[in-house]
Amino acid sequence: MDFLSNKFFIYSLVIGLILLGGFYVWFDLKYSANVPQMANNTASTTEENGNGAEISLIPNRPVPDLPWPVEIHAEVSEEAKKMLLENIEILTMSLRKDPQQYSYWMDLALFRKQAGDFNGARIAWEYASEMRPDDFIPRHNLGDLYTYDIVNLTKAEEYYKEAIKRQPTEIMVYQKLYEMYRFKMKNDAKARAILEEGIAKNPQDSLRLEVILDDWINGR
């Protein structure tokens, strides 16, 4: 099966699984449209994709092991399981041939997470985060993974903060970190501080955070 001819099928499946599975991860279709196909990683240490975003080729970093087949731990229908296995296999085999395909690492992590392979998702998003050091998206997704799936709140906090550092205008990441502090860590001081930080850094776009803070203070 040709991967490129099935790209839109894969993303339709992603959207369907997100809606049916009830989980949230951040991905951006524009990244997949313009990621260069790079087979040679010896000429330089960085390249740029069509959007001008830098992608590090990580010449001294071993490519993560990509075991196949993957075990499906999530409770999904047989049809969904078949589709997950098919798409994970396509991505895995493609990355074995050319590991410098950023969008494929992002896709692979998403599918492995939905399959219940949280460690596989972690490895893929970590590698993607090294390929694109300035991208907040894989770090945000790792924050979610460590908050709700692997459950290591120290690591979750670290990745959410790294995401904010790279993209301080993304209001949703402040909200995610607030929710982790308040409802998982039970640390109201940190929860309030991150809301106030997001508001201070985004005075024109922080209405969502302002409403959350106001409702919390007033017990609504």
Backbone torsions as a table, in degrees:
resi	resn	phi	psi	omega
1	MET	NA	131.4	-179.9
2	ASP	-81.1	124.8	-174.6
3	PHE	-65.7	-45.5	-174.6
4	LEU	-62.4	-36.4	-179.5
5	SER	-70.1	-12.9	-179.2
6	ASN	-110.7	12.5	-175.7
7	LYS	-60.6	-44.7	-178.6
8	PHE	-69.1	-31.2	175.1
9	PHE	-62.7	-42.8	-178.9
10	ILE	-62.9	-45.3	-178.1
11	TYR	-70.5	-30.0	173.1
12	SER	-63.8	-39.3	178.3
13	LEU	-66.4	-41.7	178.3
14	VAL	-55.5	-49.9	-177.6
15	ILE	-62.8	-43.0	179.4
16	GLY	-63.2	-42.0	179.7
17	LEU	-67.2	-37.8	177.6
18	ILE	-62.0	-45.0	-178.6
19	LEU	-66.2	-41.3	-177.6
20	LEU	-78.0	-35.7	-175.1
21	GLY	-83.3	-19.0	175.8
22	GLY	77.1	15.5	177.6
23	PHE	-108.5	165.3	-176.6
24	TYR	-130.5	124.5	168.3
25	VAL	-133.5	160.9	-175.6
26	TRP	-100.7	125.0	171.8
27	PHE	-143.5	160.9	-173.8
28	ASP	-134.5	115.6	-176.3
29	LEU	-62.0	-28.4	-177.0
30	LYS	-64.6	-27.7	179.4
31	TYR	-65.2	-37.8	-177.5
32	SER	-71.3	-26.8	-175.4
33	ALA	-72.1	-27.2	-170.5
34	ASN	-122.9	9.4	179.7
35	VAL	-70.3	127.2	-177.7
36	PRO	-70.9	150.4	176.2
37	GLN	-91.2	103.2	-173.1
38	MET	-114.0	114.9	-179.9
39	ALA	-98.2	-21.4	-175.3
40	ASN	-111.3	117.8	-178.7
41	ASN	-109.7	22.4	-177.9
42	THR	-103.7	-14.6	-174.9
43	ALA	-75.1	-35.1	-178.9
44	SER	-154.9	173.1	-179.0
45	THR	-98.0	-13.7	178.7
46	THR	-139.8	155.6	172.7
47	GLU	-138.1	170.3	174.6
48	GLU	-120.8	141.8	174.9
49	ASN	-85.9	-176.1	-175.7
50	GLY	-65.6	-17.4	178.9
51	ASN	-93.9	3.5	-179.2
52	GLY	83.2	4.4	-179.5
53	ALA	-81.0	134.2	-177.0
54	GLU	-75.4	135.8	175.8
55	ILE	-120.3	121.2	178.9
56	SER	-84.2	133.8	-178.4
57	LEU	-85.6	-7.8	174.3
58	ILE	47.9	61.2	-174.4
59	PRO	-63.9	-26.4	-178.4
60	ASN	-100.8	8.3	-178.8
61	ARG	-103.9	119.0	178.7
62	PRO	-59.3	138.6	176.1
63	VAL	-67.4	133.0	-178.7
64	PRO	-58.1	147.2	175.1
65	ASP	-64.8	139.8	-178.2
66	LEU	-122.4	75.9	-176.8
67	PRO	-64.3	143.0	176.9
68	TRP	-144.8	139.7	2.1
69	PRO	-79.6	161.9	178.1
70	VAL	-95.2	146.0	176.6
71	GLU	-86.4	135.0	178.0
72	ILE	-90.7	108.7	-179.4
73	HIS	-95.7	-18.1	-178.5
74	ALA	-74.7	152.6	176.7
75	GLU	-86.2	95.5	-179.2
76	VAL	-132.1	164.0	179.6
77	SER	-68.1	164.2	178.5
78	GLU	-62.5	-37.0	178.8
79	GLU	-65.0	-44.0	178.7
80	ALA	-65.1	-38.8	178.2
81	LYS	-61.1	-44.4	179.5
82	LYS	-60.9	-43.5	-179.8
83	MET	-66.9	-40.4	177.4
84	LEU	-61.3	-49.2	-179.1
85	LEU	-60.7	-40.7	-179.1
86	GLU	-63.4	-46.2	-177.0
87	ASN	-73.2	-35.8	175.2
88	ILE	-64.0	-39.6	178.2
89	GLU	-63.9	-44.9	-180.0
90	ILE	-58.6	-47.4	-178.8
91	LEU	-66.4	-43.1	-178.7
92	THR	-61.3	-47.1	-178.6
93	MET	-66.8	-36.6	178.0
94	SER	-65.3	-41.2	-179.1
95	LEU	-72.8	-28.0	174.8
96	ARG	-64.8	-33.0	178.8
97	LYS	-79.5	-39.5	-177.9
98	ASP	-144.9	94.8	-175.8
99	PRO	-75.8	-0.7	-176.7
100	GLN	-93.8	27.4	-179.5
101	GLN	-102.2	93.6	-172.9
102	TYR	-54.4	-48.8	-175.3
103	SER	-63.3	-29.3	-179.7
104	TYR	-70.9	-35.9	175.0
105	TRP	-62.8	-41.7	179.1
106	MET	-63.9	-43.4	178.8
107	ASP	-64.3	-44.2	-177.9
108	LEU	-60.6	-43.2	178.1
109	ALA	-59.8	-42.2	-179.1
110	LEU	-61.9	-46.3	-179.5
111	PHE	-68.7	-39.9	179.1
112	ARG	-65.9	-35.7	175.9
113	LYS	-62.8	-45.1	179.9
114	GLN	-65.1	-28.4	178.4
115	ALA	-77.7	-9.5	-176.3
116	GLY	88.5	8.6	176.7
117	ASP	-91.3	76.2	-172.5
118	PHE	-69.6	-34.1	178.0
119	ASN	-67.4	-39.3	176.3
120	GLY	-63.7	-39.4	176.6
121	ALA	-63.5	-43.2	178.8
122	ARG	-58.0	-48.5	-177.7
123	ILE	-61.4	-43.8	-178.0
124	ALA	-66.4	-43.9	179.5
125	TRP	-69.0	-34.7	176.5
126	GLU	-63.4	-42.7	179.5
127	TYR	-66.0	-41.4	177.5
128	ALA	-61.7	-37.4	-179.6
129	SER	-66.4	-29.7	176.7
130	GLU	-77.7	-31.7	178.0
131	MET	-66.6	-35.8	-179.2
132	ARG	-126.7	84.6	-171.9
133	PRO	-60.7	-24.3	-176.5
134	ASP	-97.5	4.4	-176.2
135	ASP	-88.5	126.8	179.8
136	PHE	-80.2	-20.9	-168.7
137	ILE	-64.0	-51.0	179.3
138	PRO	-63.5	-30.0	178.8
139	ARG	-71.2	-40.4	174.4
140	HIS	-60.1	-45.1	-178.6
141	ASN	-64.9	-35.6	175.5
142	LEU	-67.1	-36.3	174.7
143	GLY	-59.1	-45.5	176.6
144	ASP	-61.1	-45.0	-177.7
145	LEU	-59.5	-43.5	-179.2
146	TYR	-76.1	-20.0	177.4
147	THR	-80.3	-43.8	-168.4
148	TYR	-111.5	-19.3	-172.7
149	ASP	-116.6	-63.5	178.2
150	ILE	-76.0	-32.6	176.9
151	VAL	61.1	78.7	169.3
152	ASN	-138.6	94.9	-169.6
153	LEU	-69.0	-26.2	175.4
154	THR	-64.7	-44.5	177.7
155	LYS	-68.2	-38.5	178.4
156	ALA	-59.5	-47.0	178.6
157	GLU	-58.8	-43.8	-179.9
158	GLU	-59.1	-45.9	-176.6
159	TYR	-73.2	-38.7	176.0
160	TYR	-61.1	-42.2	179.6
161	LYS	-65.3	-37.7	176.6
162	GLU	-64.4	-38.4	178.1
163	ALA	-63.8	-43.4	178.9
164	ILE	-64.3	-39.4	178.9
165	LYS	-59.6	-38.3	-177.6
166	ARG	-82.4	-26.7	-179.1
167	GLN	-144.2	77.3	-175.4
168	PRO	-69.4	-3.1	179.3
169	THR	-95.0	-3.7	-178.1
170	GLU	-84.2	97.4	-175.2
171	ILE	-59.9	-36.0	-177.3
172	MET	-59.2	-34.3	-177.7
173	VAL	-68.9	-38.2	174.5
174	TYR	-60.6	-41.8	-179.9
175	GLN	-64.3	-41.8	179.1
176	LYS	-61.7	-43.0	-178.7
177	LEU	-68.0	-39.4	174.8
178	TYR	-57.4	-47.9	-178.3
179	GLU	-62.9	-38.4	178.5
180	MET	-65.4	-45.7	179.1
181	TYR	-60.3	-46.8	-172.8
182	ARG	-76.2	-45.6	-170.6
183	PHE	-98.1	-23.2	179.3
184	LYS	-101.0	-51.0	-180.0
185	MET	-82.2	-19.8	-175.7
186	LYS	58.7	41.0	-179.1
187	ASN	-115.6	91.3	-175.7
188	ASP	-66.4	-32.6	-178.8
189	ALA	-63.5	-46.8	178.6
190	LYS	-68.1	-36.7	179.7
191	ALA	-61.5	-45.6	-179.8
192	ARG	-68.2	-39.5	-178.1
193	ALA	-62.4	-39.4	-177.5
194	ILE	-73.3	-32.3	173.4
195	LEU	-63.6	-45.2	-178.9
196	GLU	-66.0	-35.6	176.6
197	GLU	-63.8	-46.6	179.4
198	GLY	-61.6	-39.0	178.5
199	ILE	-66.9	-43.4	-178.4
200	ALA	-64.9	-37.1	-177.4
201	LYS	-81.8	-17.3	-176.9
202	ASN	-134.6	62.8	-173.6
203	PRO	-61.3	-25.3	-178.1
204	GLN	-91.8	-13.1	-171.5
205	ASP	-131.1	19.7	-171.7
206	SER	-107.9	24.0	-177.5
207	LEU	-56.4	-41.2	-179.7
208	ARG	-58.0	-45.3	179.7
209	LEU	-68.0	-37.1	178.8
210	GLU	-63.2	-41.7	179.2
211	VAL	-65.3	-43.8	178.3
212	ILE	-59.2	-46.7	-178.4
213	LEU	-65.3	-43.8	-179.5
214	ASP	-63.8	-44.1	179.0
215	ASP	-63.7	-38.7	180.0
216	TRP	-66.0	-48.8	-178.5
217	ILE	-61.0	-38.1	-175.9
218	ASN	-94.5	8.4	174.2
219	GLY	68.8	28.8	-179.7
220	ARG	-95.7	NA	NA
